[in-house]
Amino acid sequence: MKTSTIFAVCGITCGLLSAMLGFAGKPWQAGLFGLAAGIWCIATLIMDRRGCDDD
């Protein structure tokens, strides 16, 4: 599995967890996971643009 795919899965997971925490009424935890999701997405874009061929 490519590293960029793992990064994308982590970003999606953090984003979904952020939404669930937001709906549960935990704003600062949701914000932290939202920030983490954004960082994972940026890392995914960087890895994809580099064209790394790691398996």
N, CA, C and O atoms as a GROMACS GRO file, in nm:
protein
  220
    1MET      N    1   0.085  -0.117   0.000
    1MET     CA    2   0.000   0.000   0.000
    1MET      C    3   0.090   0.124   0.000
    1MET      O    4   0.188   0.132   0.074
    2LYS      N    5   0.055   0.218  -0.083
    2LYS     CA    6   0.136   0.339  -0.093
    2LYS      C    7   0.117   0.428   0.029
    2LYS      O    8   0.012   0.428   0.093
    3THR      N    9   0.221   0.503   0.061
    3THR     CA   10   0.218   0.592   0.176
    3THR      C   11   0.110   0.699   0.159
    3THR      O   12   0.041   0.733   0.256
    4SER      N   13   0.094   0.751   0.038
    4SER     CA   14  -0.007   0.855   0.018
    4SER      C   15  -0.148   0.801   0.041
    4SER      O   16  -0.237   0.875   0.084
    5THR      N   17  -0.170   0.673   0.013
    5THR     CA   18  -0.300   0.612   0.039
    5THR      C   19  -0.325   0.601   0.189
    5THR      O   20  -0.436   0.627   0.236
    6ILE      N   21  -0.224   0.564   0.263
    6ILE     CA   22  -0.236   0.556   0.410
    6ILE      C   23  -0.264   0.695   0.467
    6ILE      O   24  -0.347   0.709   0.556
    7PHE      N   25  -0.194   0.797   0.415
    7PHE     CA   26  -0.216   0.934   0.461
    7PHE      C   27  -0.359   0.978   0.433
    7PHE      O   28  -0.422   1.043   0.516
    8ALA      N   29  -0.412   0.943   0.315
    8ALA     CA   30  -0.549   0.980   0.279
    8ALA      C   31  -0.649   0.912   0.372
    8ALA      O   32  -0.746   0.975   0.415
    9VAL      N   33  -0.627   0.787   0.404
    9VAL     CA   34  -0.717   0.715   0.496
    9VAL      C   35  -0.714   0.779   0.634
    9VAL      O   36  -0.818   0.793   0.698
   10CYS      N   37  -0.597   0.819   0.680
   10CYS     CA   38  -0.586   0.886   0.811
   10CYS      C   39  -0.659   1.020   0.809
   10CYS      O   40  -0.725   1.055   0.907
   11GLY      N   41  -0.647   1.094   0.700
   11GLY     CA   42  -0.717   1.222   0.688
   11GLY      C   43  -0.868   1.206   0.691
   11GLY      O   44  -0.937   1.282   0.757
   12ILE      N   45  -0.919   1.106   0.619
   12ILE     CA   46  -1.063   1.080   0.618
   12ILE      C   47  -1.110   1.037   0.756
   12ILE      O   48  -1.215   1.082   0.802
   13THR      N   49  -1.034   0.952   0.822
   13THR     CA   50  -1.071   0.906   0.956
   13THR      C   51  -1.076   1.022   1.055
   13THR      O   52  -1.170   1.033   1.133
   14CYS      N   53  -0.975   1.108   1.051
   14CYS     CA   54  -0.975   1.223   1.141
   14CYS      C   55  -1.090   1.318   1.110
   14CYS      O   56  -1.150   1.374   1.202
   15GLY      N   57  -1.121   1.336   0.984
   15GLY     CA   58  -1.233   1.422   0.946
   15GLY      C   59  -1.366   1.369   0.996
   15GLY      O   60  -1.448   1.445   1.047
   16LEU      N   61  -1.389   1.239   0.981
   16LEU     CA   62  -1.513   1.179   1.031
   16LEU      C   63  -1.522   1.185   1.183
   16LEU      O   64  -1.629   1.211   1.239
   17LEU      N   65  -1.410   1.161   1.249
   17LEU     CA   66  -1.409   1.168   1.395
   17LEU      C   67  -1.435   1.311   1.441
   17LEU      O   68  -1.503   1.333   1.542
   18SER      N   69  -1.381   1.408   1.369
   18SER     CA   70  -1.406   1.548   1.401
   18SER      C   71  -1.554   1.582   1.389
   18SER      O   72  -1.609   1.650   1.475
   19ALA      N   73  -1.618   1.534   1.284
   19ALA     CA   74  -1.762   1.559   1.266
   19ALA      C   75  -1.842   1.495   1.378
   19ALA      O   76  -1.936   1.556   1.431
   20MET      N   77  -1.808   1.372   1.415
   20MET     CA   78  -1.882   1.304   1.522
   20MET      C   79  -1.865   1.377   1.655
   20MET      O   80  -1.961   1.391   1.730
   21LEU      N   81  -1.744   1.423   1.684
   21LEU     CA   82  -1.721   1.496   1.809
   21LEU      C   83  -1.794   1.630   1.807
   21LEU      O   84  -1.844   1.675   1.910
   22GLY      N   85  -1.800   1.693   1.691
   22GLY     CA   86  -1.873   1.819   1.680
   22GLY      C   87  -2.021   1.801   1.708
   22GLY      O   88  -2.082   1.881   1.779
   23PHE      N   89  -2.079   1.696   1.652
   23PHE     CA   90  -2.221   1.670   1.675
   23PHE      C   91  -2.247   1.625   1.819
   23PHE      O   92  -2.359   1.639   1.869
   24ALA      N   93  -2.145   1.570   1.885
   24ALA     CA   94  -2.161   1.527   2.024
   24ALA      C   95  -2.144   1.642   2.122
   24ALA      O   96  -2.160   1.623   2.242
   25GLY      N   97  -2.111   1.761   2.072
   25GLY     CA   98  -2.099   1.878   2.159
   25GLY      C   99  -1.964   1.893   2.224
   25GLY      O  100  -1.954   1.952   2.332
   26LYS      N  101  -1.860   1.843   2.161
   26LYS     CA  102  -1.724   1.856   2.214
   26LYS      C  103  -1.643   1.941   2.115
   26LYS      O  104  -1.572   1.887   2.030
   27PRO      N  105  -1.654   2.074   2.127
   27PRO     CA  106  -1.598   2.160   2.023
   27PRO      C  107  -1.446   2.160   2.013
   27PRO      O  108  -1.392   2.159   1.902
   28TRP      N  109  -1.375   2.162   2.126
   28TRP     CA  110  -1.230   2.173   2.114
   28TRP      C  111  -1.168   2.041   2.067
   28TRP      O  112  -1.067   2.043   1.997
   29GLN      N  113  -1.227   1.928   2.105
   29GLN     CA  114  -1.177   1.800   2.054
   29GLN      C  115  -1.204   1.789   1.904
   29GLN      O  116  -1.120   1.740   1.828
   30ALA      N  117  -1.321   1.836   1.862
   30ALA     CA  118  -1.354   1.835   1.719
   30ALA      C  119  -1.257   1.924   1.642
   30ALA      O  120  -1.215   1.889   1.532
   31GLY      N  121  -1.222   2.038   1.699
   31GLY     CA  122  -1.128   2.128   1.635
   31GLY      C  123  -0.990   2.066   1.619
   31GLY      O  124  -0.925   2.082   1.516
   32LEU      N  125  -0.946   1.995   1.722
   32LEU     CA  126  -0.814   1.930   1.713
   32LEU      C  127  -0.812   1.822   1.605
   32LEU      O  128  -0.716   1.812   1.528
   33PHE      N  129  -0.918   1.742   1.600
   33PHE     CA  130  -0.922   1.638   1.497
   33PHE      C  131  -0.942   1.697   1.358
   33PHE      O  132  -0.895   1.640   1.260
   34GLY      N  133  -1.012   1.810   1.350
   34GLY     CA  134  -1.025   1.879   1.222
   34GLY      C  135  -0.890   1.931   1.175
   34GLY      O  136  -0.858   1.923   1.056
   35LEU      N  137  -0.812   1.984   1.268
   35LEU     CA  138  -0.677   2.030   1.234
   35LEU      C  139  -0.590   1.913   1.189
   35LEU      O  140  -0.514   1.924   1.092
   36ALA      N  141  -0.600   1.801   1.260
   36ALA     CA  142  -0.524   1.683   1.222
   36ALA      C  143  -0.564   1.634   1.083
   36ALA      O  144  -0.479   1.592   1.004
   37ALA      N  145  -0.694   1.639   1.053
   37ALA     CA  146  -0.740   1.597   0.921
   37ALA      C  147  -0.682   1.685   0.812
   37ALA      O  148  -0.642   1.637   0.706
   38GLY      N  149  -0.677   1.815   0.838
   38GLY     CA  150  -0.619   1.908   0.742
   38GLY      C  151  -0.472   1.880   0.719
   38GLY      O  152  -0.424   1.886   0.605
   39ILE      N  153  -0.399   1.851   0.826
   39ILE     CA  154  -0.256   1.822   0.813
   39ILE      C  155  -0.235   1.694   0.734
   39ILE      O  156  -0.147   1.688   0.648
   40TRP      N  157  -0.316   1.590   0.760
   40TRP     CA  158  -0.304   1.465   0.685
   40TRP      C  159  -0.333   1.489   0.537
   40TRP      O  160  -0.266   1.432   0.451
   41CYS      N  161  -0.433   1.574   0.507
   41CYS     CA  162  -0.467   1.600   0.367
   41CYS      C  163  -0.354   1.674   0.296
   41CYS      O  164  -0.324   1.644   0.181
   42ILE      N  165  -0.292   1.771   0.364
   42ILE     CA  166  -0.179   1.842   0.305
   42ILE      C  167  -0.062   1.747   0.282
   42ILE      O  168   0.004   1.752   0.178
   43ALA      N  169  -0.037   1.659   0.380
   43ALA     CA  170   0.070   1.560   0.363
   43ALA      C  171   0.042   1.467   0.247
   43ALA      O  172   0.133   1.427   0.174
   44THR      N  173  -0.085   1.432   0.228
   44THR     CA  174  -0.123   1.346   0.116
   44THR      C  175  -0.094   1.414  -0.016
   44THR      O  176  -0.039   1.353  -0.108
   45LEU      N  177  -0.131   1.542  -0.027
   45LEU     CA  178  -0.104   1.616  -0.150
   45LEU      C  179   0.044   1.627  -0.179
   45LEU      O  180   0.087   1.612  -0.294
   46ILE      N  181   0.123   1.652  -0.075
   46ILE     CA  182   0.269   1.663  -0.093
   46ILE      C  183   0.326   1.530  -0.140
   46ILE      O  184   0.408   1.527  -0.233
   47MET      N  185   0.284   1.420  -0.076
   47MET     CA  186   0.335   1.289  -0.117
   47MET      C  187   0.294   1.256  -0.260
   47MET      O  188   0.373   1.198  -0.335
   48ASP      N  189   0.173   1.291  -0.297
   48ASP     CA  190   0.123   1.260  -0.431
   48ASP      C  191   0.194   1.343  -0.536
   48ASP      O  192   0.224   1.292  -0.645
   49ARG      N  193   0.223   1.470  -0.507
   49ARG     CA  194   0.291   1.556  -0.604
   49ARG      C  195   0.437   1.516  -0.623
   49ARG      O  196   0.493   1.531  -0.732
   50ARG      N  197   0.497   1.466  -0.518
   50ARG     CA  198   0.637   1.422  -0.531
   50ARG      C  199   0.648   1.301  -0.624
   50ARG      O  200   0.752   1.277  -0.685
   51GLY      N  201   0.541   1.227  -0.632
   51GLY     CA  202   0.542   1.109  -0.717
   51GLY      C  203   0.626   0.996  -0.661
   51GLY      O  204   0.683   0.916  -0.735
   52CYS      N  205   0.632   0.991  -0.529
   52CYS     CA  206   0.710   0.884  -0.465
   52CYS      C  207   0.651   0.750  -0.503
   52CYS      O  208   0.529   0.733  -0.507
   53ASP      N  209   0.738   0.658  -0.530
   53ASP     CA  210   0.693   0.526  -0.574
   53ASP      C  211   0.722   0.423  -0.466
   53ASP      O  212   0.784   0.320  -0.492
   54ASP      N  213   0.675   0.452  -0.344
   54ASP     CA  214   0.699   0.359  -0.234
   54ASP      C  215   0.579   0.269  -0.215
   54ASP      O  216   0.465   0.315  -0.219
   55ASP      N  217   0.605   0.143  -0.196
   55ASP     CA  218   0.498   0.045  -0.179
   55ASP      C  219   0.492  -0.004  -0.037
   55ASP      O  220   0.408  -0.087  -0.003
   0.00000   0.00000   0.00000
